[in-house]
Structure formats: C-alpha cells, structure tokens
Amino acid sequence: MASHKESIIREPLVTGKGITYAKVTDDILNPVENKPNKAWWIGFTVSSLGALLWVFAVSWTFWYGIGSWGLNKTVGWAWDITGFVWWVGIGHAGTLISAVLLLFRQKWRNSINRSAEAMTIFAVICAATYVVSHMGRPWMALYCLPLPNQYGSLWVNFNSPLIWDVFAISTYFSVSLVFWYTGLLPDIATIRDRGKGWYRRIYSVLSFGWTGSVKTWQRFETVSLILAGVSTPLVLSVHTIVSMDFATSLEPGWHTTIFPPYFVAGAIFSGFAMVQTLLLVTRKVLGLENYITMFHIESMNKIILLTGSVVGVAYITEFFIAYYSGGEYEQYTFLNRFIGPYWWAGCMMYGCNVLMTQVMWFKRVRTNITMSWVLSIIVNIGMWFERFVIIVTSLHRDFIPSSWAMFYPTWVDVSVFIGSIGVFFTLFLLFIRVLPSIAMAEVKLLLKEQSEEYKLKQMEAGHLDPEQVEFYKTSLKKFDGVDISVYENA
Amino acid sequence: MSSTKYILGLFDDPDVMMHGIDKLQKNSVPIYDVYTPMPIHGIEAKLGIKDSRLGYAAFLFGCLGGTTIFTLVCYFLVYDWPMNIGGKPHFAVPDFIPVTFEWSVLFASFGMAFTFFYATHLFPGRAPRVMDLRATNDRFVIAIDAKTDVPHDDITNILKEAGAVEIKHNDRKYVSYE
C-alpha cells in the first residue's frame, strides 16, 4: 500500500486484539443488522416523545400565532433565534471534522466523521424548523426565495444578511447532505452484500449500485477531497453570515466587528461539545470503544479547549472594545450583562464557556470519560446561554427606558426548544439503527498502519528506538480499551 | 472450452494484492478490474488508469453557479426593480458576494457529485454489478477476463503463488444478479 509508515510514538487509532477487516465490518454493522438493545429503545421512546412535544408546540404556534410565545414589543426575538443559532452552531462540527480534518490529513477523523456529519444534518434540520416556525406564517416561507410574484415581481433584498442566511443555510444543508451520502455509498454497499431478501433490496437501491472498482474509488476520493475543499470555506461562511444577522444591525451589543470570527469559533466549540456528548454515549452503548478511542476523545477535548479559549479571548475583546469605544450605550450593554436582571445568564455564559473549559488543560480531565461528558454538557448549556445573552440581554434594555422589559418564556417557547432536542435525538437514534455510525471503509484504511495490533507487531519485531517505545507504552496507559499488561514485557 | 467467464483472485491483504497485480502483469495477464472494500492508493498507476477529471467539472460548475446568481441579483436589484436604499448604489457588489460564493459552492458540489454518479453509472435502484460479495467487506478481488490467451491454470497458479486466499472460476460475470 502506498501509505506512509507511521512512527511508533503516534498513538493508535484502532485498539483491541484480533481486529481484521471482517471484524471491523461485523463490529460496526452489529447495531444495524441486529435488533436494537434496551438502551436504544429507552432512548428512542424518550426522544420521540420529545419530538411529539415539538409537533404539538409548533402546531400550537401555527394555530395561535407567535403571540403564544413570550415575546413583547421590546424583546421581539428571543428563544426562537437563540435556538436557531444554537442548532446551527452545533451543526458546524460535522463538516469541520469531515472537511477541515481531511484537508489536514488528520486520520483520527476517519472513525468519527460519519456520525458527526449526520449530527450536522440533523442539527441544521432543527435550525431550519426554527426559521420556519418563527415566521409565524410558515406558508409564507417561499417569500424568502427570489421567485417571480404578483407584486410586479418584488424581489428579495440581496443587500440583507437575512437573505444571505437563507442561501448560506440551504447551501450548507444540501452540500453536507451530498458529502455525507456520497461517503455512505461504499458502506451501504457492504450492508447490501451481506443482506438477504427485502432488506438487501432496500440497501441495494440506497447503494446506487456501488461496486468498489478501481475507477469508482479513484473518483470517490477526488469527490471527497474537492467537497472537503469547498466545504471548508462554506462552513466558515455560514456562521459568519449568521453573525451578520446581528452584526449589521445598530443594536448595542450586536454591532461589533468581531462577531464573524467569534461566532465561527463558538460554533465549532459547541459543535464539538455535542459530538463529544453523543459519541461518548454511542461508543459505550454500541460497543465501539476500539474505534472511538481515548485518543479521539482527548483530541476532541483539545479542540474544545482551543475553541473555548478563542471564544474567551473574543469575550475579553468585546469588553475591551466596549470600554475603548467610549460609547456609553455600548458600555452599558456589556456592564448590564453582569449587573442587570439577567446577571445569572451572563454568569452561565462566561462561567460555562470560558472558566469551566479551562480545566481541560489538565490531561487527567481530558482523558476522563465522565468528566469529558459532563464538560461537554456544560459547554452545550453555556453556548445556549451565550446566544440568549447576546440576543435577549441586548434587546431588553431599549433606547428609551420606558420601553425596558423582561422576557418570560411561555410553555410554548420551552416546548419548542425541548421538542427540537427530541427531534434531533430521534433522528440520530434512527440513523445509528439503520446506517453504519462509523465509516467502515475509512476505518479499514487505518488497520495496517495505525492500529494497536500493528504497532505491537512492530515492537515485537524490534529495530525501534527503545526510548520511543517507552513513550508509546506510557501513552497507552490512558486508553480504556487497551490491555496494558501485554506491554509489560514487550 | 470451459464455461468460465471470469477468474477471481481473492486476497485478504491489500499489500499482497498489489504484489499479485505486479505478478499478473509480469506474466502478461490482462486485469479486468480490481474490487476493494476501501480505496487503495497506487492501483490506478499500476493499471494505467488516468487521473480523474472531476476537478475540472467542479470548477466549471462552480463558475456557472457564481455567474448565474450574480447575473440574477444584478437583474433583480439593478435592472428590474432598483430600490433607493439611503441613496446607495444599486450595483452594490460587496453585498452580492455572499450569495455568489454560496451558489458557486452549491453548483460545484452538486455538479461534481452528479457528474461522478453519471460517469460511474451510480443511481438509486441500479442493479449492483458485484463479482464477489465479499469485495465490499474484507476481500481484495482481482478480476481477470477468462477470454485471455493465457491458460487458466497458469493464471490460477500465478494467483496462488502471489498469495491469494481463494481463487474462483466464475461462470457468471456478476453474482449479484438474481
């Protein structure tokens, strides 16, 4: 194979004994080819109840109108747009993992890209439902598009970031879908060739007749690389444009030039947190510890730490610029985040996103599964509050003090939000049930160079620098799926 | 005349299979195709397959997308219904950049993906033309058209020597057809 020989000091990307190509297929397809276990059913029941709540709350909104939400004249944009930006942000990790890490040739992406991309798609679906439902008159959604109409053809305003957003989100969704599905073709073909009867026929249709011939693979790789190349600026553009929804306004607290990079960093931050939340559970429930290893968990934690710190710097910059600008409204807005009635939301935002993630500087924390999971949840909460603070706290103090108001969500607001989480998890659970949650073909690429077994074989063959071997053995200690006793006398 | 249509050499290791390709080529056995469960770099060069031109397709589709939306926006906002927004110019190019970029990416991705599907004959419902069912799982399959001048026994021997775990003489080209 033309792949390079990897140094022994690199940590393995596939752990465990007796991992063959066939075993990879068996392990990953286990949840797809067999009846789901109890954990799946419990999860699915709870999340589909959530999805039902969403259907109910959104129908209620459509029937009674936006008035059923807690909005008022001053705070005219609250949980709806908070939820939207939160979901879009979560939807950033998948493409980042599959595109940016592909361009940087980070092979640890191979075993997490599939589920992260699926998450992206489901998160963007959730975000899109927010857009449609907060229009109030969803049947008017077509007016977002520049379609010929009876008003002399009054076109949409292409000078507005809201229209850019329509184009950005829809492009992002469809390109992510193509990327995800093209990557799925070889794995669907694997299911097809192992299946029988109607099961086989369904996957046969879905596999588009994939064969895995040389030319097909060559084209497949070209497509993946170019899609990664165009998705990378795309993913950055999407949240840049989302941030411009706010940044191009005249609202103190919104019209800051730092918003685009700050939102993009925040999106990657929250996206990785959600990937971490889901994968830590998935690997355990589906028994995929050999493929999603401690190295993956730690790498994701490092990215969370990095992006969390970038977000922290952006927060500090915002405060400094508010002070330095000399604009008293600007200064008041930022001060108000701590001394105003929403001080608790401000504390959640800065505390969860910046203070809590800083503990990830410690390796003990990064490599602890429980801690990682708890921290990922904290980041998810913190990022929701970030959007809440930016949106509601900036709005609730109007320019005229007589218009100052508070925002109190109604049960419909809360239900739409909780329901959207239900929709997300329902889709994700269905996904891991019917499609391989790990890209099998890509994991098979790692087997000969980056697997623990291969590295052990290398060690047994000798000819390696003993110092490097020692380093490698030490690094294996943190892995939860590695039997360290094998290495005592190796 | 035997009824064998295709001879398949099944390997369980990609490196051994690459070695097998070399051996077959050294003995002038023409290779029909190779089926693998994952992309193996370097096969294209051995089999003399040209580089994919999908990159050009992506570029052209990208140009098409960008031009399309830019033209449309100019028509909407400059020609068909120019709106006076604070006396600012109608032809506000910086404002048109985001959508132009998005559609360039959109057309490039979809154009390239559909060109790929078209060129490779992939579409929903296409009958899979599989020569060996394990080629998508754990076998690296070299397929040889039995119509070659090289005696079949020789091919079998070459494959065996090269380390094939199994050699099949198939009477049908595609086992996936029912």
Interface residues (C-beta under 8 A of the other chain):
Chain A: M1 A2 S3 T20 Y21 A22 T25 P146 G152 S153 L154 W155 V156 N157 F158 N159 P161 I163 W164 F167 A168 T171 S174 V175 V178 F179 T182 L185 P186 A189 T190 R192 D193 R194 S204 V205 L206 S207 F208 G209 W210 T211 G212 S213 V214 K215 T216 W217 Q218 R219 F220 E221 T222 V223 I226 L227 V230 S231 P233 L234 S237 I241 M440 A441 E442 K444 L445 K448
Chain B: D12 D13 P14 D15 M18 D33 V34 Y35 T36 P37 M38 P39 I40 H41 G42 I43 E44 L47 I49 D51 S52 L54 G55 A58 G62 L72 V73 F76 L77 D80 W81 M83 I85 A92 D95 F96 P98 V99 F101 E102 W103 V105 L106 A108 S109 F110 M112 A113 F116 F117 A119 T120 H121 L122 F123 P124 G125 R126 A127 P128 R129 V130 M131 L133 R134 A135 T136 N137 D138 S176
